[in-house]
């Protein structure tokens, strides 16, 4: 089961309902993801609103929930680099909803919508990025040019979050890991030069005498899986050599018998 040690059970239950609702009915331009084992970190991909310097970009952000959430507001950070007056160079988000205007009754949906609206209407008066704030007030075209450059470089589409607020259960994850472990063990046990299993448990081989007469068929046991082809060839050659020696001994014995008979006749 998920641990979520930083949050009390009633808050986890509330968040689970909210996340399920966000997944089934996401706000425009926002897709939420979550780590099943830690609901205290909520991820979201925000599409750059049309008509802004962030158009065509996808910005990943996260909300960090403290142990006393929802009594204290979450902290918001952009993980994707962005040129924006209200977003610091380290990604920290400055918006009143996450500070003085926070209300425990506000849900994640409201927070995410406010952050996306910040891309449409920045507030240079409370800038965390002073350069962006000053540029926005003095020369909007220059500010927009910088923002578009950042968007084109950093805000490329990210891999999509898995469907479902709870992406996958721990049980399913363990099954996948077990299957992978079994596959890896099988691959390690298979020797690089291992012979494939033969279609028949016995492989017949036939040897011939010097006078082209067939010797009795000799059966050589097929190798078990994992025995190399070279080992099989060596065993077969040894068997043939022994049989050849035996045939030679038998031929010599016949010659000796023939000589003895000739001597008796004399």
Secondary structure as UniProt FT lines:
FT   TURN            5..6
FT   HELIX           9..24
FT   TURN            28..29
FT   STRAND          30..35
FT   TURN            36..37
FT   STRAND          38..47
FT   TURN            50..51
FT   TURN            53..56
FT   STRAND          58..64
FT   TURN            67..71
FT   STRAND          75..78
FT   TURN            85..86
FT   TURN            89..90
FT   STRAND          92..93
FT   HELIX           96..98
FT   TURN            99..101
FT   TURN            104..105
FT   HELIX           108..120
FT   HELIX           124..126
FT   HELIX           130..138
FT   HELIX           140..154
FT   HELIX           170..189
FT   TURN            192..193
FT   STRAND          202..205
FT   TURN            210..211
FT   STRAND          218..221
FT   TURN            225..226
FT   HELIX           229..265
//
